[in-house]
């Protein structure tokens, strides 16, 4: 009786005697291809996720840049408003005593309808008299009847020196009075004062 030979007994790990791939080799190759496919899928998913993350970060960066630009614009606008508000907060009070003056004449009466701050020594106040004074001439400023400052024209002077001796800052309802020198100067006329006040 002839001996039966198992065809697989002649197979090498790669090929049979006839040169065909063995079933084992085919399975190993298929497993390898499947593994490569899995790796490729995983890498593709990772790259896609990274691209999405990068896109999200780029969008976030762009949003932050836009927000920063908006804040800069808002800050610049607020600076303009602050500067405008600061300039509008200061008013110049003008007082005029035209013509010749009488002794101790009340040349101005001002009632305030809101609060203001008067700087020490009248701040940047200016004044003028024309013609010039013959002798020293002192104008007295009073708040609610109490002296708080003076404006003094020196002999032959046309511009006064201001000085505060008390609190002249008016509140709502307060009033100022300005009085000419107790003895009117022989030549000083057309006196004007411009006094800066800051709104409270």
Phi and psi in degrees as GROMACS dihedral restraints (atoms count N, CA, C in turn):
[ dihedral_restraints ]
;  ai    aj    ak    al  type     phi  dphi    fc
    3     4     5     6     1   -72.7    20    10
    4     5     6     7     1   142.9    20    10
    6     7     8     9     1   -78.8    20    10
    7     8     9    10     1   131.9    20    10
    9    10    11    12     1   -83.7    20    10
   10    11    12    13     1   131.5    20    10
   12    13    14    15     1  -110.6    20    10
   13    14    15    16     1   128.0    20    10
   15    16    17    18     1   -74.1    20    10
   16    17    18    19     1   119.5    20    10
   18    19    20    21     1   -56.9    20    10
   19    20    21    22     1   -31.9    20    10
   21    22    23    24     1   -69.5    20    10
   22    23    24    25     1   -18.0    20    10
   24    25    26    27     1   -66.1    20    10
   25    26    27    28     1   -21.0    20    10
   27    28    29    30     1   -90.8    20    10
   28    29    30    31     1    -2.4    20    10
   30    31    32    33     1   -78.1    20    10
   31    32    33    34     1   138.4    20    10
   33    34    35    36     1   -88.4    20    10
   34    35    36    37     1   173.6    20    10
   36    37    38    39     1   -59.6    20    10
   37    38    39    40     1   -20.5    20    10
   39    40    41    42     1  -113.3    20    10
   40    41    42    43     1   -47.5    20    10
   42    43    44    45     1  -139.3    20    10
   43    44    45    46     1   156.4    20    10
   45    46    47    48     1   -81.6    20    10
   46    47    48    49     1   177.7    20    10
   48    49    50    51     1   -60.8    20    10
   49    50    51    52     1   -30.1    20    10
   51    52    53    54     1   -81.3    20    10
   52    53    54    55     1    -0.7    20    10
   54    55    56    57     1    89.0    20    10
   55    56    57    58     1     6.3    20    10
   57    58    59    60     1   -88.5    20    10
   58    59    60    61     1   150.6    20    10
   60    61    62    63     1   -62.0    20    10
   61    62    63    64     1   140.6    20    10
   63    64    65    66     1   -77.9    20    10
   64    65    66    67     1   154.5    20    10
   66    67    68    69     1   -56.2    20    10
   67    68    69    70     1   -36.7    20    10
   69    70    71    72     1   -62.9    20    10
   70    71    72    73     1   -45.4    20    10
   72    73    74    75     1   -63.3    20    10
   73    74    75    76     1   -40.4    20    10
   75    76    77    78     1   -62.2    20    10
   76    77    78    79     1   -43.6    20    10
   78    79    80    81     1   -64.8    20    10
   79    80    81    82     1   -41.4    20    10
   81    82    83    84     1   -62.8    20    10
   82    83    84    85     1   -41.3    20    10
   84    85    86    87     1   -65.4    20    10
   85    86    87    88     1   -41.2    20    10
   87    88    89    90     1   -63.6    20    10
   88    89    90    91     1   -40.6    20    10
   90    91    92    93     1   -63.5    20    10
   91    92    93    94     1   -39.7    20    10
   93    94    95    96     1   -63.5    20    10
   94    95    96    97     1   -44.3    20    10
   96    97    98    99     1   -62.3    20    10
   97    98    99   100     1   -40.2    20    10
   99   100   101   102     1   -63.7    20    10
  100   101   102   103     1   -38.9    20    10
  102   103   104   105     1   -65.5    20    10
  103   104   105   106     1   -43.6    20    10
  105   106   107   108     1   -60.9    20    10
  106   107   108   109     1   -41.3    20    10
  108   109   110   111     1   -61.8    20    10
  109   110   111   112     1   -41.6    20    10
  111   112   113   114     1   -62.8    20    10
  112   113   114   115     1   -42.9    20    10
  114   115   116   117     1   -62.4    20    10
  115   116   117   118     1   -43.6    20    10
  117   118   119   120     1   -62.3    20    10
  118   119   120   121     1   -42.0    20    10
  120   121   122   123     1   -63.1    20    10
  121   122   123   124     1   -43.7    20    10
  123   124   125   126     1   -62.6    20    10
  124   125   126   127     1   -44.6    20    10
  126   127   128   129     1   -63.8    20    10
  127   128   129   130     1   -41.0    20    10
  129   130   131   132     1   -62.1    20    10
  130   131   132   133     1   -43.4    20    10
  132   133   134   135     1   -63.5    20    10
  133   134   135   136     1   -39.7    20    10
  135   136   137   138     1   -65.5    20    10
  136   137   138   139     1   -43.7    20    10
  138   139   140   141     1   -63.3    20    10
  139   140   141   142     1   -42.4    20    10
  141   142   143   144     1   -62.3    20    10
  142   143   144   145     1   -42.4    20    10
  144   145   146   147     1   -64.6    20    10
  145   146   147   148     1   -40.8    20    10
  147   148   149   150     1   -65.5    20    10
  148   149   150   151     1   -40.9    20    10
  150   151   152   153     1   -61.5    20    10
  151   152   153   154     1   -41.1    20    10
  153   154   155   156     1   -63.9    20    10
  154   155   156   157     1   -41.6    20    10
  156   157   158   159     1   -64.6    20    10
  157   158   159   160     1   -41.7    20    10
  159   160   161   162     1   -63.6    20    10
  160   161   162   163     1   -41.2    20    10
  162   163   164   165     1   -63.9    20    10
  163   164   165   166     1   -41.3    20    10
  165   166   167   168     1   -63.8    20    10
  166   167   168   169     1   -40.8    20    10
  168   169   170   171     1   -66.1    20    10
  169   170   171   172     1   -40.4    20    10
  171   172   173   174     1   -62.0    20    10
  172   173   174   175     1   -42.1    20    10
  174   175   176   177     1   -64.3    20    10
  175   176   177   178     1   -40.8    20    10
  177   178   179   180     1   -64.6    20    10
  178   179   180   181     1   -42.4    20    10
  180   181   182   183     1   -61.9    20    10
  181   182   183   184     1   -43.2    20    10
  183   184   185   186     1   -63.2    20    10
  184   185   186   187     1   -40.5    20    10
  186   187   188   189     1   -64.5    20    10
  187   188   189   190     1   -39.6    20    10
  189   190   191   192     1   -65.8    20    10
  190   191   192   193     1   -41.2    20    10
  192   193   194   195     1   -61.5    20    10
  193   194   195   196     1   -43.2    20    10
  195   196   197   198     1   -63.6    20    10
  196   197   198   199     1   -40.9    20    10
  198   199   200   201     1   -64.8    20    10
  199   200   201   202     1   -41.3    20    10
  201   202   203   204     1   -62.6    20    10
  202   203   204   205     1   -42.8    20    10
  204   205   206   207     1   -63.1    20    10
  205   206   207   208     1   -40.6    20    10
  207   208   209   210     1   -64.5    20    10
  208   209   210   211     1   -39.2    20    10
  210   211   212   213     1   -66.8    20    10
  211   212   213   214     1   -40.0    20    10
  213   214   215   216     1   -61.8    20    10
  214   215   216   217     1   -43.8    20    10
  216   217   218   219     1   -63.2    20    10
  217   218   219   220     1   -41.7    20    10
  219   220   221   222     1   -64.7    20    10
  220   221   222   223     1   -41.4    20    10
  222   223   224   225     1   -63.1    20    10
  223   224   225   226     1   -42.1    20    10
  225   226   227   228     1   -63.8    20    10
  226   227   228   229     1   -42.1    20    10
  228   229   230   231     1   -63.9    20    10
  229   230   231   232     1   -41.4    20    10
  231   232   233   234     1   -65.5    20    10
  232   233   234   235     1   -37.3    20    10
  234   235   236   237     1   -61.9    20    10
  235   236   237   238     1   -40.8    20    10
  237   238   239   240     1   -63.2    20    10
  238   239   240   241     1   -42.5    20    10
  240   241   242   243     1   -63.7    20    10
  241   242   243   244     1   -43.8    20    10
  243   244   245   246     1   -62.0    20    10
  244   245   246   247     1   -42.5    20    10
  246   247   248   249     1   -64.3    20    10
  247   248   249   250     1   -42.3    20    10
  249   250   251   252     1   -65.9    20    10
  250   251   252   253     1   -41.6    20    10
  252   253   254   255     1   -63.0    20    10
  253   254   255   256     1   -41.7    20    10
  255   256   257   258     1   -62.3    20    10
  256   257   258   259     1   -41.3    20    10
  258   259   260   261     1   -69.6    20    10
  259   260   261   262     1   -34.0    20    10
  261   262   263   264     1   -77.2    20    10
  262   263   264   265     1   -16.9    20    10
  264   265   266   267     1   -74.7    20    10
  265   266   267   268     1   -17.3    20    10
  267   268   269   270     1  -103.9    20    10
  268   269   270   271     1   127.6    20    10
  270   271   272   273     1  -120.3    20    10
  271   272   273   274     1   149.1    20    10
  273   274   275   276     1  -104.3    20    10
  274   275   276   277     1   115.8    20    10
  276   277   278   279     1   -86.8    20    10
  277   278   279   280     1   120.6    20    10
  279   280   281   282     1  -103.8    20    10
  280   281   282   283     1   129.5    20    10
  282   283   284   285     1  -123.1    20    10
  283   284   285   286     1   131.0    20    10
  285   286   287   288     1  -126.1    20    10
  286   287   288   289     1   135.0    20    10
  288   289   290   291     1  -128.1    20    10
  289   290   291   292     1    90.5    20    10
  291   292   293   294     1   -88.6    20    10
  292   293   294   295     1   149.0    20    10
  294   295   296   297     1    83.2    20    10
  295   296   297   298     1  -168.9    20    10
  297   298   299   300     1   -76.9    20    10
  298   299   300   301     1   159.6    20    10
  300   301   302   303     1  -114.8    20    10
  301   302   303   304     1   149.8    20    10
  303   304   305   306     1   -95.3    20    10
  304   305   306   307     1   163.3    20    10
  306   307   308   309     1   -60.1    20    10
  307   308   309   310     1   128.3    20    10
  309   310   311   312     1    52.8    20    10
  310   311   312   313     1    32.2    20    10
  312   313   314   315     1   -71.8    20    10
  313   314   315   316     1   134.7    20    10
  315   316   317   318     1   -79.9    20    10
  316   317   318   319     1   111.7    20    10
  318   319   320   321     1   -97.7    20    10
  319   320   321   322     1    -9.9    20    10
  321   322   323   324     1  -155.8    20    10
  322   323   324   325     1   143.8    20    10
  324   325   326   327     1  -137.6    20    10
  325   326   327   328     1   120.4    20    10
  327   328   329   330     1  -127.0    20    10
  328   329   330   331     1   124.6    20    10
  330   331   332   333     1  -102.4    20    10
  331   332   333   334     1   129.8    20    10
  333   334   335   336     1   -97.8    20    10
  334   335   336   337     1   138.3    20    10
  336   337   338   339     1  -106.6    20    10
  337   338   339   340     1     6.6    20    10
  339   340   341   342     1  -160.0    20    10
  340   341   342   343     1   168.7    20    10
  342   343   344   345     1   -83.8    20    10
  343   344   345   346     1   144.9    20    10
  345   346   347   348     1  -138.1    20    10
  346   347   348   349     1   158.5    20    10
  348   349   350   351     1  -111.4    20    10
  349   350   351   352     1   128.8    20    10
  351   352   353   354     1  -101.4    20    10
  352   353   354   355     1   126.6    20    10
  354   355   356   357     1   -71.7    20    10
  355   356   357   358     1   160.8    20    10
  357   358   359   360     1   -57.9    20    10
  358   359   360   361     1   138.4    20    10
  360   361   362   363     1    54.7    20    10
  361   362   363   364     1    32.9    20    10
  363   364   365   366     1    67.4    20    10
  364   365   366   367     1    14.1    20    10
  366   367   368   369     1    60.2    20    10
  367   368   369   370     1  -126.7    20    10
  369   370   371   372     1   -95.9    20    10
  370   371   372   373     1    30.2    20    10
  372   373   374   375     1   -61.4    20    10
  373   374   375   376     1   148.9    20    10
  375   376   377   378     1  -130.9    20    10
  376   377   378   379     1   159.3    20    10
  378   379   380   381     1  -150.6    20    10
  379   380   381   382     1   168.2    20    10
  381   382   383   384     1  -156.6    20    10
  382   383   384   385     1   143.1    20    10
  384   385   386   387     1  -137.1    20    10
  385   386   387   388     1   138.8    20    10
  387   388   389   390     1  -153.7    20    10
  388   389   390   391     1   117.4    20    10
  390   391   392   393     1   -69.8    20    10
  391   392   393   394     1   169.3    20    10
  393   394   395   396     1   -69.1    20    10
  394   395   396   397     1   159.1    20    10
  396   397   398   399     1   -72.2    20    10
  397   398   399   400     1   146.8    20    10
  399   400   401   402     1   -79.4    20    10
  400   401   402   403     1   -43.9    20    10
  402   403   404   405     1  -128.2    20    10
  403   404   405   406     1  -179.9    20    10
  405   406   407   408     1   -62.9    20    10
  406   407   408   409     1   129.9    20    10
  408   409   410   411     1  -130.2    20    10
  409   410   411   412     1   123.3    20    10
  411   412   413   414     1  -113.6    20    10
  412   413   414   415     1   121.4    20    10
  414   415   416   417     1   -95.4    20    10
  415   416   417   418     1   136.8    20    10
  417   418   419   420     1  -109.0    20    10
  418   419   420   421     1   132.5    20    10
  420   421   422   423     1  -107.2    20    10
  421   422   423   424     1   132.1    20    10
  423   424   425   426     1  -127.7    20    10
  424   425   426   427     1   143.9    20    10
  426   427   428   429     1  -115.9    20    10
  427   428   429   430     1   120.7    20    10
  429   430   431   432     1    52.5    20    10
  430   431   432   433     1    37.8    20    10
  432   433   434   435     1    87.7    20    10
  433   434   435   436     1    -1.4    20    10
  435   436   437   438     1  -112.9    20    10
  436   437   438   439     1   128.7    20    10
  438   439   440   441     1   -64.6    20    10
  439   440   441   442     1   133.4    20    10
  441   442   443   444     1  -129.4    20    10
  442   443   444   445     1    -7.0    20    10
  444   445   446   447     1  -174.5    20    10
  445   446   447   448     1   170.7    20    10
  447   448   449   450     1  -140.3    20    10
  448   449   450   451     1   158.3    20    10
  450   451   452   453     1  -129.5    20    10
  451   452   453   454     1   115.8    20    10
  453   454   455   456     1  -112.5    20    10
  454   455   456   457     1   123.9    20    10
  456   457   458   459     1   -94.0    20    10
  457   458   459   460     1   121.9    20    10
  459   460   461   462     1   -73.9    20    10
  460   461   462   463     1   163.8    20    10
  462   463   464   465     1   -56.6    20    10
  463   464   465   466     1   129.9    20    10
  465   466   467   468     1    68.8    20    10
  466   467   468   469     1    11.4    20    10
  468   469   470   471     1   -93.8    20    10
  469   470   471   472     1   149.3    20    10
  471   472   473   474     1  -114.2    20    10
  472   473   474   475     1    -8.9    20    10
  474   475   476   477     1  -124.0    20    10
  475   476   477   478     1   131.8    20    10
  477   478   479   480     1   -86.1    20    10
  478   479   480   481     1   163.1    20    10
  480   481   482   483     1  -106.2    20    10
  481   482   483   484     1   127.1    20    10
  483   484   485   486     1   -96.1    20    10
  484   485   486   487     1   145.5    20    10
  486   487   488   489     1  -149.3    20    10
  487   488   489   490     1   138.4    20    10
  489   490   491   492     1  -103.6    20    10
  490   491   492   493     1   139.1    20    10
  492   493   494   495     1  -118.6    20    10
  493   494   495   496     1     1.9    20    10
  495   496   497   498     1  -166.6    20    10
  496   497   498   499     1  -172.1    20    10
  498   499   500   501     1   -83.8    20    10
  499   500   501   502     1   112.2    20    10
  501   502   503   504     1  -101.7    20    10
  502   503   504   505     1     0.6    20    10
  504   505   506   507     1   -65.5    20    10
  505   506   507   508     1   118.9    20    10
  507   508   509   510     1   -86.6    20    10
  508   509   510   511     1   146.1    20    10
  510   511   512   513     1  -103.6    20    10
  511   512   513   514     1   172.3    20    10
  513   514   515   516     1   -58.0    20    10
  514   515   516   517     1   124.1    20    10
  516   517   518   519     1    98.5    20    10
  517   518   519   520     1   -17.2    20    10
  519   520   521   522     1   -70.8    20    10
  520   521   522   523     1   162.9    20    10
  522   523   524   525     1  -137.9    20    10
  523   524   525   526     1   151.5    20    10
  525   526   527   528     1  -110.2    20    10
  526   527   528   529     1   148.1    20    10
  528   529   530   531     1  -129.7    20    10
  529   530   531   532     1   145.2    20    10
  531   532   533   534     1  -124.9    20    10
  532   533   534   535     1   128.1    20    10
  534   535   536   537     1  -116.6    20    10
  535   536   537   538     1   139.5    20    10
  537   538   539   540     1   -70.1    20    10
  538   539   540   541     1   167.5    20    10
  540   541   542   543     1   -54.1    20    10
  541   542   543   544     1   149.2    20    10
  543   544   545   546     1   -56.3    20    10
  544   545   546   547     1   -35.8    20    10
  546   547   548   549     1  -118.9    20    10
  547   548   549   550     1   113.5    20    10
  549   550   551   552     1   -61.5    20    10
  550   551   552   553     1   139.4    20    10
  552   553   554   555     1   -71.0    20    10
  553   554   555   556     1   148.6    20    10
  555   556   557   558     1   -70.3    20    10
  556   557   558   559     1   -27.0    20    10
  558   559   560   561     1  -122.0    20    10
  559   560   561   562     1   -22.4    20    10
  561   562   563   564     1   -66.5    20    10
  562   563   564   565     1   125.8    20    10
  564   565   566   567     1  -142.4    20    10
  565   566   567   568     1   174.0    20    10
  567   568   569   570     1    44.4    20    10
  568   569   570   571     1    63.7    20    10
  570   571   572   573     1   -91.3    20    10
  571   572   573   574     1   134.1    20    10
  573   574   575   576     1  -132.9    20    10
  574   575   576   577     1   145.6    20    10
  576   577   578   579     1  -129.0    20    10
  577   578   579   580     1   142.0    20    10
  579   580   581   582     1  -127.0    20    10
  580   581   582   583     1   114.1    20    10
  582   583   584   585     1  -120.4    20    10
  583   584   585   586     1   120.8    20    10
  585   586   587   588     1   -76.8    20    10
  586   587   588   589     1   132.7    20    10
  588   589   590   591     1  -126.9    20    10
  589   590   591   592     1   142.4    20    10
  591   592   593   594     1  -104.1    20    10
  592   593   594   595     1   128.8    20    10
  594   595   596   597     1   -65.3    20    10
  595   596   597   598     1   139.2    20    10
